Amino acid sequence: MALTITTDRTLFRQTLIAWLNTYAGLSDRVIWADQTTPRPAKPYGTVFFPSGAVKTGLDDEVQSYNAPGLVIQRRTSGPRLITLQVEVYTDPASTAHANEAAELLENALLALDTIAVRDLFRAAKIGLISQTPVQRMDDQLGERWERRAMSELVLSYSGETFDDGGSGTGNWVETVQVPTELNGNADYES
């Protein structure tokens, strides 16, 4: 059996990075927090899924018969929820009106209500369910300070899989015999 995950996770991730880069003004300095690359120069952002997706509701299953392969193929899709953790890092502001991490992240969160971001998310089949307020998580590193802000977003998307029917076992019924008097399987009296 070949079960294929057809959810476009690459587009999903690229969309979230594009949103944060654009609306927090991070100039292509957003990375996945769990990747093994050096941190970019500040300001930068990280995105991270702290846990896996949660299935909500019932999946829809569409079956079709593949005559050449003599198998039933199944496409399954259904609602999923996943939490995204977003963080922005900056140095302390050096001028009175310079944006620090909390302001940059707040700008990105405010943009979630714009038509442009809604269209961006819709194209990637992402829906925004909720978000937490920006939390300041500034940290002292030796004798200097690092500004850090964090928010979590709960996102919905459609989890999709495709089963090509390759297992063959129990995939379809070749013949069905209807009980009749002619085939001697009738179990009722005339």
PyMOL commands that place a pseudoatom at each C-alpha (Angstrom):
pseudoatom trace, name=CA, resn=MET, resi=1, chain=A, elem=C, hetatm=0, pos=[0.000, 0.000, 0.000]
pseudoatom trace, name=CA, resn=ALA, resi=2, chain=A, elem=C, hetatm=0, pos=[1.281, 3.425, -0.850]
pseudoatom trace, name=CA, resn=LEU, resi=3, chain=A, elem=C, hetatm=0, pos=[-0.170, 6.104, 1.375]
pseudoatom trace, name=CA, resn=THR, resi=4, chain=A, elem=C, hetatm=0, pos=[0.902, 9.586, 0.322]
pseudoatom trace, name=CA, resn=ILE, resi=5, chain=A, elem=C, hetatm=0, pos=[0.551, 12.733, 2.399]
pseudoatom trace, name=CA, resn=THR, resi=6, chain=A, elem=C, hetatm=0, pos=[-0.736, 15.286, -0.097]
pseudoatom trace, name=CA, resn=THR, resi=7, chain=A, elem=C, hetatm=0, pos=[-0.889, 18.267, 2.268]
pseudoatom trace, name=CA, resn=ASP, resi=8, chain=A, elem=C, hetatm=0, pos=[1.532, 20.823, 0.797]
pseudoatom trace, name=CA, resn=ARG, resi=9, chain=A, elem=C, hetatm=0, pos=[3.703, 21.338, 3.874]
pseudoatom trace, name=CA, resn=THR, resi=10, chain=A, elem=C, hetatm=0, pos=[6.373, 23.170, 1.915]
pseudoatom trace, name=CA, resn=LEU, resi=11, chain=A, elem=C, hetatm=0, pos=[3.862, 25.826, 0.820]
pseudoatom trace, name=CA, resn=PHE, resi=12, chain=A, elem=C, hetatm=0, pos=[2.495, 25.891, 4.376]
pseudoatom trace, name=CA, resn=ARG, resi=13, chain=A, elem=C, hetatm=0, pos=[5.931, 26.677, 5.824]
pseudoatom trace, name=CA, resn=GLN, resi=14, chain=A, elem=C, hetatm=0, pos=[6.921, 29.115, 3.056]
pseudoatom trace, name=CA, resn=THR, resi=15, chain=A, elem=C, hetatm=0, pos=[3.698, 31.065, 3.590]
pseudoatom trace, name=CA, resn=LEU, resi=16, chain=A, elem=C, hetatm=0, pos=[4.304, 31.473, 7.324]
pseudoatom trace, name=CA, resn=ILE, resi=17, chain=A, elem=C, hetatm=0, pos=[7.881, 32.608, 6.734]
pseudoatom trace, name=CA, resn=ALA, resi=18, chain=A, elem=C, hetatm=0, pos=[6.767, 35.060, 4.016]
pseudoatom trace, name=CA, resn=TRP, resi=19, chain=A, elem=C, hetatm=0, pos=[4.121, 36.546, 6.344]
pseudoatom trace, name=CA, resn=LEU, resi=20, chain=A, elem=C, hetatm=0, pos=[6.586, 37.121, 9.191]
pseudoatom trace, name=CA, resn=ASN, resi=21, chain=A, elem=C, hetatm=0, pos=[9.356, 38.416, 6.916]
pseudoatom trace, name=CA, resn=THR, resi=22, chain=A, elem=C, hetatm=0, pos=[7.071, 40.878, 5.181]
pseudoatom trace, name=CA, resn=TYR, resi=23, chain=A, elem=C, hetatm=0, pos=[4.979, 42.211, 8.044]
pseudoatom trace, name=CA, resn=ALA, resi=24, chain=A, elem=C, hetatm=0, pos=[7.592, 42.226, 10.819]
pseudoatom trace, name=CA, resn=GLY, resi=25, chain=A, elem=C, hetatm=0, pos=[10.113, 43.780, 8.412]
pseudoatom trace, name=CA, resn=LEU, resi=26, chain=A, elem=C, hetatm=0, pos=[12.778, 41.125, 8.943]
pseudoatom trace, name=CA, resn=SER, resi=27, chain=A, elem=C, hetatm=0, pos=[14.368, 41.260, 5.473]
pseudoatom trace, name=CA, resn=ASP, resi=28, chain=A, elem=C, hetatm=0, pos=[14.435, 37.498, 4.809]
pseudoatom trace, name=CA, resn=ARG, resi=29, chain=A, elem=C, hetatm=0, pos=[15.837, 36.666, 8.239]
pseudoatom trace, name=CA, resn=VAL, resi=30, chain=A, elem=C, hetatm=0, pos=[13.252, 34.164, 9.481]
pseudoatom trace, name=CA, resn=ILE, resi=31, chain=A, elem=C, hetatm=0, pos=[14.332, 30.614, 10.248]
pseudoatom trace, name=CA, resn=TRP, resi=32, chain=A, elem=C, hetatm=0, pos=[12.794, 27.478, 11.734]
pseudoatom trace, name=CA, resn=ALA, resi=33, chain=A, elem=C, hetatm=0, pos=[13.809, 27.377, 15.393]
pseudoatom trace, name=CA, resn=ASP, resi=34, chain=A, elem=C, hetatm=0, pos=[14.720, 23.699, 15.213]
pseudoatom trace, name=CA, resn=GLN, resi=35, chain=A, elem=C, hetatm=0, pos=[17.024, 23.877, 12.204]
pseudoatom trace, name=CA, resn=THR, resi=36, chain=A, elem=C, hetatm=0, pos=[20.760, 23.446, 12.642]
pseudoatom trace, name=CA, resn=THR, resi=37, chain=A, elem=C, hetatm=0, pos=[22.012, 26.661, 11.092]
pseudoatom trace, name=CA, resn=PRO, resi=38, chain=A, elem=C, hetatm=0, pos=[23.556, 29.714, 12.726]
pseudoatom trace, name=CA, resn=ARG, resi=39, chain=A, elem=C, hetatm=0, pos=[21.197, 32.451, 13.833]
pseudoatom trace, name=CA, resn=PRO, resi=40, chain=A, elem=C, hetatm=0, pos=[21.009, 35.344, 11.355]
pseudoatom trace, name=CA, resn=ALA, resi=41, chain=A, elem=C, hetatm=0, pos=[21.913, 38.922, 12.203]
pseudoatom trace, name=CA, resn=LYS, resi=42, chain=A, elem=C, hetatm=0, pos=[19.318, 40.834, 14.241]
pseudoatom trace, name=CA, resn=PRO, resi=43, chain=A, elem=C, hetatm=0, pos=[16.555, 41.606, 13.794]
pseudoatom trace, name=CA, resn=TYR, resi=44, chain=A, elem=C, hetatm=0, pos=[15.443, 38.072, 12.957]
pseudoatom trace, name=CA, resn=GLY, resi=45, chain=A, elem=C, hetatm=0, pos=[12.535, 35.779, 13.629]
pseudoatom trace, name=CA, resn=THR, resi=46, chain=A, elem=C, hetatm=0, pos=[11.963, 32.120, 14.325]
pseudoatom trace, name=CA, resn=VAL, resi=47, chain=A, elem=C, hetatm=0, pos=[8.936, 29.936, 13.704]
pseudoatom trace, name=CA, resn=PHE, resi=48, chain=A, elem=C, hetatm=0, pos=[8.319, 26.580, 15.315]
pseudoatom trace, name=CA, resn=PHE, resi=49, chain=A, elem=C, hetatm=0, pos=[5.580, 23.987, 15.702]
pseudoatom trace, name=CA, resn=PRO, resi=50, chain=A, elem=C, hetatm=0, pos=[5.831, 23.049, 19.416]
pseudoatom trace, name=CA, resn=SER, resi=51, chain=A, elem=C, hetatm=0, pos=[3.542, 20.048, 18.891]
pseudoatom trace, name=CA, resn=GLY, resi=52, chain=A, elem=C, hetatm=0, pos=[1.938, 18.090, 16.106]
pseudoatom trace, name=CA, resn=ALA, resi=53, chain=A, elem=C, hetatm=0, pos=[-1.410, 18.660, 14.456]
pseudoatom trace, name=CA, resn=VAL, resi=54, chain=A, elem=C, hetatm=0, pos=[-4.678, 17.780, 16.137]
pseudoatom trace, name=CA, resn=LYS, resi=55, chain=A, elem=C, hetatm=0, pos=[-7.472, 16.184, 14.118]
pseudoatom trace, name=CA, resn=THR, resi=56, chain=A, elem=C, hetatm=0, pos=[-10.748, 18.018, 14.642]
pseudoatom trace, name=CA, resn=GLY, resi=57, chain=A, elem=C, hetatm=0, pos=[-13.991, 16.686, 13.278]
pseudoatom trace, name=CA, resn=LEU, resi=58, chain=A, elem=C, hetatm=0, pos=[-14.509, 13.923, 10.768]
pseudoatom trace, name=CA, resn=ASP, resi=59, chain=A, elem=C, hetatm=0, pos=[-12.462, 13.294, 7.660]
pseudoatom trace, name=CA, resn=ASP, resi=60, chain=A, elem=C, hetatm=0, pos=[-14.096, 13.203, 4.252]
pseudoatom trace, name=CA, resn=GLU, resi=61, chain=A, elem=C, hetatm=0, pos=[-13.184, 10.155, 2.178]
pseudoatom trace, name=CA, resn=VAL, resi=62, chain=A, elem=C, hetatm=0, pos=[-13.671, 10.025, -1.577]
pseudoatom trace, name=CA, resn=GLN, resi=63, chain=A, elem=C, hetatm=0, pos=[-13.250, 6.601, -3.158]
pseudoatom trace, name=CA, resn=SER, resi=64, chain=A, elem=C, hetatm=0, pos=[-12.783, 5.876, -6.835]
pseudoatom trace, name=CA, resn=TYR, resi=65, chain=A, elem=C, hetatm=0, pos=[-12.271, 2.644, -8.737]
pseudoatom trace, name=CA, resn=ASN, resi=66, chain=A, elem=C, hetatm=0, pos=[-9.058, 2.431, -10.750]
pseudoatom trace, name=CA, resn=ALA, resi=67, chain=A, elem=C, hetatm=0, pos=[-10.027, -0.123, -13.419]
pseudoatom trace, name=CA, resn=PRO, resi=68, chain=A, elem=C, hetatm=0, pos=[-6.533, -0.712, -14.870]
pseudoatom trace, name=CA, resn=GLY, resi=69, chain=A, elem=C, hetatm=0, pos=[-5.130, -1.363, -11.401]
pseudoatom trace, name=CA, resn=LEU, resi=70, chain=A, elem=C, hetatm=0, pos=[-8.243, -3.177, -10.152]
pseudoatom trace, name=CA, resn=VAL, resi=71, chain=A, elem=C, hetatm=0, pos=[-8.083, -1.216, -6.904]
pseudoatom trace, name=CA, resn=ILE, resi=72, chain=A, elem=C, hetatm=0, pos=[-10.130, 1.280, -4.972]
pseudoatom trace, name=CA, resn=GLN, resi=73, chain=A, elem=C, hetatm=0, pos=[-8.238, 4.540, -4.424]
pseudoatom trace, name=CA, resn=ARG, resi=74, chain=A, elem=C, hetatm=0, pos=[-9.074, 6.754, -1.455]
pseudoatom trace, name=CA, resn=ARG, resi=75, chain=A, elem=C, hetatm=0, pos=[-8.470, 10.463, -1.008]
pseudoatom trace, name=CA, resn=THR, resi=76, chain=A, elem=C, hetatm=0, pos=[-9.013, 11.516, 2.603]
pseudoatom trace, name=CA, resn=SER, resi=77, chain=A, elem=C, hetatm=0, pos=[-9.076, 15.062, 3.902]
pseudoatom trace, name=CA, resn=GLY, resi=78, chain=A, elem=C, hetatm=0, pos=[-10.202, 16.718, 7.087]
pseudoatom trace, name=CA, resn=PRO, resi=79, chain=A, elem=C, hetatm=0, pos=[-9.718, 19.628, 9.443]
pseudoatom trace, name=CA, resn=ARG, resi=80, chain=A, elem=C, hetatm=0, pos=[-6.543, 19.870, 11.512]
pseudoatom trace, name=CA, resn=LEU, resi=81, chain=A, elem=C, hetatm=0, pos=[-5.339, 22.401, 14.076]
pseudoatom trace, name=CA, resn=ILE, resi=82, chain=A, elem=C, hetatm=0, pos=[-1.707, 23.197, 14.758]
pseudoatom trace, name=CA, resn=THR, resi=83, chain=A, elem=C, hetatm=0, pos=[-0.004, 25.707, 17.031]
pseudoatom trace, name=CA, resn=LEU, resi=84, chain=A, elem=C, hetatm=0, pos=[2.709, 27.927, 15.593]
pseudoatom trace, name=CA, resn=GLN, resi=85, chain=A, elem=C, hetatm=0, pos=[5.166, 29.627, 17.936]
pseudoatom trace, name=CA, resn=VAL, resi=86, chain=A, elem=C, hetatm=0, pos=[6.648, 32.833, 16.518]
pseudoatom trace, name=CA, resn=GLU, resi=87, chain=A, elem=C, hetatm=0, pos=[9.544, 34.747, 18.078]
pseudoatom trace, name=CA, resn=VAL, resi=88, chain=A, elem=C, hetatm=0, pos=[11.324, 37.946, 17.063]
pseudoatom trace, name=CA, resn=TYR, resi=89, chain=A, elem=C, hetatm=0, pos=[14.800, 38.946, 18.316]
pseudoatom trace, name=CA, resn=THR, resi=90, chain=A, elem=C, hetatm=0, pos=[16.382, 42.414, 18.266]
pseudoatom trace, name=CA, resn=ASP, resi=91, chain=A, elem=C, hetatm=0, pos=[19.029, 44.369, 20.096]
pseudoatom trace, name=CA, resn=PRO, resi=92, chain=A, elem=C, hetatm=0, pos=[17.789, 47.142, 22.389]
pseudoatom trace, name=CA, resn=ALA, resi=93, chain=A, elem=C, hetatm=0, pos=[16.744, 50.231, 20.437]
pseudoatom trace, name=CA, resn=SER, resi=94, chain=A, elem=C, hetatm=0, pos=[19.495, 52.776, 19.954]
pseudoatom trace, name=CA, resn=THR, resi=95, chain=A, elem=C, hetatm=0, pos=[17.149, 55.641, 19.004]
pseudoatom trace, name=CA, resn=ALA, resi=96, chain=A, elem=C, hetatm=0, pos=[13.937, 56.831, 20.626]
pseudoatom trace, name=CA, resn=HIS, resi=97, chain=A, elem=C, hetatm=0, pos=[11.580, 55.628, 17.895]
pseudoatom trace, name=CA, resn=ALA, resi=98, chain=A, elem=C, hetatm=0, pos=[13.316, 52.442, 16.739]
pseudoatom trace, name=CA, resn=ASN, resi=99, chain=A, elem=C, hetatm=0, pos=[11.199, 49.286, 16.816]
pseudoatom trace, name=CA, resn=GLU, resi=100, chain=A, elem=C, hetatm=0, pos=[12.191, 46.476, 19.129]
pseudoatom trace, name=CA, resn=ALA, resi=101, chain=A, elem=C, hetatm=0, pos=[11.117, 42.835, 19.023]
pseudoatom trace, name=CA, resn=ALA, resi=102, chain=A, elem=C, hetatm=0, pos=[7.684, 43.332, 20.596]
pseudoatom trace, name=CA, resn=GLU, resi=103, chain=A, elem=C, hetatm=0, pos=[6.731, 46.100, 18.164]
pseudoatom trace, name=CA, resn=LEU, resi=104, chain=A, elem=C, hetatm=0, pos=[7.933, 44.167, 15.123]
pseudoatom trace, name=CA, resn=LEU, resi=105, chain=A, elem=C, hetatm=0, pos=[5.930, 41.108, 16.144]
pseudoatom trace, name=CA, resn=GLU, resi=106, chain=A, elem=C, hetatm=0, pos=[2.892, 43.238, 16.967]
pseudoatom trace, name=CA, resn=ASN, resi=107, chain=A, elem=C, hetatm=0, pos=[3.048, 44.697, 13.436]
pseudoatom trace, name=CA, resn=ALA, resi=108, chain=A, elem=C, hetatm=0, pos=[2.981, 41.188, 11.966]
pseudoatom trace, name=CA, resn=LEU, resi=109, chain=A, elem=C, hetatm=0, pos=[0.035, 40.183, 14.172]
pseudoatom trace, name=CA, resn=LEU, resi=110, chain=A, elem=C, hetatm=0, pos=[-1.909, 43.320, 13.226]
pseudoatom trace, name=CA, resn=ALA, resi=111, chain=A, elem=C, hetatm=0, pos=[-1.383, 42.461, 9.561]
pseudoatom trace, name=CA, resn=LEU, resi=112, chain=A, elem=C, hetatm=0, pos=[-3.214, 39.133, 10.047]
pseudoatom trace, name=CA, resn=ASP, resi=113, chain=A, elem=C, hetatm=0, pos=[-6.493, 41.053, 9.608]
pseudoatom trace, name=CA, resn=THR, resi=114, chain=A, elem=C, hetatm=0, pos=[-5.534, 42.523, 6.243]
pseudoatom trace, name=CA, resn=ILE, resi=115, chain=A, elem=C, hetatm=0, pos=[-6.915, 41.254, 2.966]
pseudoatom trace, name=CA, resn=ALA, resi=116, chain=A, elem=C, hetatm=0, pos=[-3.388, 40.664, 1.650]
pseudoatom trace, name=CA, resn=VAL, resi=117, chain=A, elem=C, hetatm=0, pos=[-2.499, 38.269, 4.489]
pseudoatom trace, name=CA, resn=ARG, resi=118, chain=A, elem=C, hetatm=0, pos=[-5.881, 36.546, 4.340]
pseudoatom trace, name=CA, resn=ASP, resi=119, chain=A, elem=C, hetatm=0, pos=[-5.334, 35.947, 0.616]
pseudoatom trace, name=CA, resn=LEU, resi=120, chain=A, elem=C, hetatm=0, pos=[-1.788, 34.696, 1.280]
pseudoatom trace, name=CA, resn=PHE, resi=121, chain=A, elem=C, hetatm=0, pos=[-3.040, 32.229, 3.892]
pseudoatom trace, name=CA, resn=ARG, resi=122, chain=A, elem=C, hetatm=0, pos=[-6.051, 31.182, 1.803]
pseudoatom trace, name=CA, resn=ALA, resi=123, chain=A, elem=C, hetatm=0, pos=[-3.778, 30.306, -1.138]
pseudoatom trace, name=CA, resn=ALA, resi=124, chain=A, elem=C, hetatm=0, pos=[-1.847, 27.960, 1.187]
pseudoatom trace, name=CA, resn=LYS, resi=125, chain=A, elem=C, hetatm=0, pos=[-5.117, 26.557, 2.658]
pseudoatom trace, name=CA, resn=ILE, resi=126, chain=A, elem=C, hetatm=0, pos=[-4.353, 28.023, 6.093]
pseudoatom trace, name=CA, resn=GLY, resi=127, chain=A, elem=C, hetatm=0, pos=[-6.918, 29.568, 8.412]
pseudoatom trace, name=CA, resn=LEU, resi=128, chain=A, elem=C, hetatm=0, pos=[-6.194, 31.590, 11.538]
pseudoatom trace, name=CA, resn=ILE, resi=129, chain=A, elem=C, hetatm=0, pos=[-8.194, 30.421, 14.557]
pseudoatom trace, name=CA, resn=SER, resi=130, chain=A, elem=C, hetatm=0, pos=[-6.622, 32.453, 17.367]
pseudoatom trace, name=CA, resn=GLN, resi=131, chain=A, elem=C, hetatm=0, pos=[-3.483, 34.190, 18.557]
pseudoatom trace, name=CA, resn=THR, resi=132, chain=A, elem=C, hetatm=0, pos=[-1.995, 35.078, 21.911]
pseudoatom trace, name=CA, resn=PRO, resi=133, chain=A, elem=C, hetatm=0, pos=[-0.911, 38.604, 22.762]
pseudoatom trace, name=CA, resn=VAL, resi=134, chain=A, elem=C, hetatm=0, pos=[2.743, 39.468, 22.277]
pseudoatom trace, name=CA, resn=GLN, resi=135, chain=A, elem=C, hetatm=0, pos=[4.792, 38.437, 25.293]
pseudoatom trace, name=CA, resn=ARG, resi=136, chain=A, elem=C, hetatm=0, pos=[8.022, 40.281, 26.022]
pseudoatom trace, name=CA, resn=MET, resi=137, chain=A, elem=C, hetatm=0, pos=[10.754, 37.826, 26.892]
pseudoatom trace, name=CA, resn=ASP, resi=138, chain=A, elem=C, hetatm=0, pos=[13.816, 40.074, 27.046]
pseudoatom trace, name=CA, resn=ASP, resi=139, chain=A, elem=C, hetatm=0, pos=[16.951, 38.343, 28.241]
pseudoatom trace, name=CA, resn=GLN, resi=140, chain=A, elem=C, hetatm=0, pos=[20.285, 39.510, 29.613]
pseudoatom trace, name=CA, resn=LEU, resi=141, chain=A, elem=C, hetatm=0, pos=[23.209, 37.885, 27.838]
pseudoatom trace, name=CA, resn=GLY, resi=142, chain=A, elem=C, hetatm=0, pos=[26.270, 38.660, 29.901]
pseudoatom trace, name=CA, resn=GLU, resi=143, chain=A, elem=C, hetatm=0, pos=[26.433, 42.430, 30.105]
pseudoatom trace, name=CA, resn=ARG, resi=144, chain=A, elem=C, hetatm=0, pos=[24.124, 43.149, 27.203]
pseudoatom trace, name=CA, resn=TRP, resi=145, chain=A, elem=C, hetatm=0, pos=[20.412, 42.767, 26.638]
pseudoatom trace, name=CA, resn=GLU, resi=146, chain=A, elem=C, hetatm=0, pos=[18.584, 40.966, 23.881]
pseudoatom trace, name=CA, resn=ARG, resi=147, chain=A, elem=C, hetatm=0, pos=[15.000, 41.906, 23.091]
pseudoatom trace, name=CA, resn=ARG, resi=148, chain=A, elem=C, hetatm=0, pos=[12.772, 38.911, 22.393]
pseudoatom trace, name=CA, resn=ALA, resi=149, chain=A, elem=C, hetatm=0, pos=[9.027, 38.690, 21.856]
pseudoatom trace, name=CA, resn=MET, resi=150, chain=A, elem=C, hetatm=0, pos=[6.801, 35.650, 21.362]
pseudoatom trace, name=CA, resn=SER, resi=151, chain=A, elem=C, hetatm=0, pos=[3.275, 34.837, 20.279]
pseudoatom trace, name=CA, resn=GLU, resi=152, chain=A, elem=C, hetatm=0, pos=[1.441, 31.623, 19.474]
pseudoatom trace, name=CA, resn=LEU, resi=153, chain=A, elem=C, hetatm=0, pos=[-1.038, 31.235, 16.648]
pseudoatom trace, name=CA, resn=VAL, resi=154, chain=A, elem=C, hetatm=0, pos=[-3.533, 28.417, 16.324]
pseudoatom trace, name=CA, resn=LEU, resi=155, chain=A, elem=C, hetatm=0, pos=[-3.939, 27.612, 12.635]
pseudoatom trace, name=CA, resn=SER, resi=156, chain=A, elem=C, hetatm=0, pos=[-6.360, 25.380, 10.781]
pseudoatom trace, name=CA, resn=TYR, resi=157, chain=A, elem=C, hetatm=0, pos=[-5.643, 23.540, 7.573]
pseudoatom trace, name=CA, resn=SER, resi=158, chain=A, elem=C, hetatm=0, pos=[-6.845, 20.519, 5.666]
pseudoatom trace, name=CA, resn=GLY, resi=159, chain=A, elem=C, hetatm=0, pos=[-4.843, 17.363, 6.303]
pseudoatom trace, name=CA, resn=GLU, resi=160, chain=A, elem=C, hetatm=0, pos=[-4.920, 15.340, 3.094]
pseudoatom trace, name=CA, resn=THR, resi=161, chain=A, elem=C, hetatm=0, pos=[-3.776, 11.815, 2.224]
pseudoatom trace, name=CA, resn=PHE, resi=162, chain=A, elem=C, hetatm=0, pos=[-4.029, 9.602, -0.844]
pseudoatom trace, name=CA, resn=ASP, resi=163, chain=A, elem=C, hetatm=0, pos=[-4.132, 5.784, -0.716]
pseudoatom trace, name=CA, resn=ASP, resi=164, chain=A, elem=C, hetatm=0, pos=[-3.449, 4.311, -4.152]
pseudoatom trace, name=CA, resn=GLY, resi=165, chain=A, elem=C, hetatm=0, pos=[-4.964, 0.959, -3.152]
pseudoatom trace, name=CA, resn=GLY, resi=166, chain=A, elem=C, hetatm=0, pos=[-1.650, -0.792, -3.623]
pseudoatom trace, name=CA, resn=SER, resi=167, chain=A, elem=C, hetatm=0, pos=[-2.164, -3.255, -0.796]
pseudoatom trace, name=CA, resn=GLY, resi=168, chain=A, elem=C, hetatm=0, pos=[-4.906, -5.064, -2.731]
pseudoatom trace, name=CA, resn=THR, resi=169, chain=A, elem=C, hetatm=0, pos=[-5.967, -7.037, 0.352]
pseudoatom trace, name=CA, resn=GLY, resi=170, chain=A, elem=C, hetatm=0, pos=[-9.557, -6.305, 1.221]
pseudoatom trace, name=CA, resn=ASN, resi=171, chain=A, elem=C, hetatm=0, pos=[-9.573, -3.416, -1.146]
pseudoatom trace, name=CA, resn=TRP, resi=172, chain=A, elem=C, hetatm=0, pos=[-12.637, -4.372, -3.166]
pseudoatom trace, name=CA, resn=VAL, resi=173, chain=A, elem=C, hetatm=0, pos=[-15.202, -7.113, -3.556]
pseudoatom trace, name=CA, resn=GLU, resi=174, chain=A, elem=C, hetatm=0, pos=[-15.021, -8.920, -6.907]
pseudoatom trace, name=CA, resn=THR, resi=175, chain=A, elem=C, hetatm=0, pos=[-18.417, -10.645, -6.848]
pseudoatom trace, name=CA, resn=VAL, resi=176, chain=A, elem=C, hetatm=0, pos=[-21.510, -10.532, -4.742]
pseudoatom trace, name=CA, resn=GLN, resi=177, chain=A, elem=C, hetatm=0, pos=[-24.074, -13.303, -4.739]
pseudoatom trace, name=CA, resn=VAL, resi=178, chain=A, elem=C, hetatm=0, pos=[-27.657, -12.287, -4.078]
pseudoatom trace, name=CA, resn=PRO, resi=179, chain=A, elem=C, hetatm=0, pos=[-29.680, -15.025, -2.339]
pseudoatom trace, name=CA, resn=THR, resi=180, chain=A, elem=C, hetatm=0, pos=[-32.395, -16.346, -4.653]
pseudoatom trace, name=CA, resn=GLU, resi=181, chain=A, elem=C, hetatm=0, pos=[-34.369, -19.554, -5.107]
pseudoatom trace, name=CA, resn=LEU, resi=182, chain=A, elem=C, hetatm=0, pos=[-32.437, -20.245, -8.337]
pseudoatom trace, name=CA, resn=ASN, resi=183, chain=A, elem=C, hetatm=0, pos=[-29.024, -20.383, -6.649]
pseudoatom trace, name=CA, resn=GLY, resi=184, chain=A, elem=C, hetatm=0, pos=[-30.389, -22.226, -3.631]
pseudoatom trace, name=CA, resn=ASN, resi=185, chain=A, elem=C, hetatm=0, pos=[-29.451, -19.491, -1.155]
pseudoatom trace, name=CA, resn=ALA, resi=186, chain=A, elem=C, hetatm=0, pos=[-32.911, -18.205, -0.399]
pseudoatom trace, name=CA, resn=ASP, resi=187, chain=A, elem=C, hetatm=0, pos=[-33.588, -18.464, 3.301]
pseudoatom trace, name=CA, resn=TYR, resi=188, chain=A, elem=C, hetatm=0, pos=[-37.202, -17.379, 3.207]
pseudoatom trace, name=CA, resn=GLU, resi=189, chain=A, elem=C, hetatm=0, pos=[-40.373, -19.323, 2.624]
pseudoatom trace, name=CA, resn=SER, resi=190, chain=A, elem=C, hetatm=0, pos=[-42.528, -18.753, -0.462]
for i in range(1, 190): cmd.bond("trace and resi %d" % i, "trace and resi %d" % (i + 1))
show_as sticks, trace
zoom trace
